[in-house]
Amino acid sequence: QVQLVESGGGLVQPGGSLRLSCAASGTISRIDAMGWYRQTPGKERELVASITSGGSTTYADSVKGRLTISRDNAKNMVYLQMNSLKPEDTAVYYCAADSWTPYGTRSFTSWGQGTQVTVSS
């Protein structure tokens, strides 16, 4: 199994910055893509950003140009640099890692405990 531990969340003013980190351990050889999800009470969990082992990235439209995902494969770490933060970015952020499904496809199956990000003045 894969274990994921997030860190770096906290309280920040609008326009400020945070850097989230995620450390992966366990059966890390199973991992290709890693990502960041976020969830606000009453809303469905949404994908913020993802990155493959080769460095290909995807972003939600709402965060393009402000949030940047990166990874260090040698250290089994993934990061989310968050700049120009807005109140609507407030959420619990979860690190995720993918694995093979029984159907021969890949999906996110491992999750961290989450870290709270609050953007408020």
Secondary structure by P-SEA (a helix, b strand, c coil): cbbbbbcccccccccbbbbbbbbbccccccccccbbbbbcccccccccccccccccccccccccccbbbbbcccccbbbbbbcccccccccbbbbbbbbbcccccccccccccbbbbbbcc
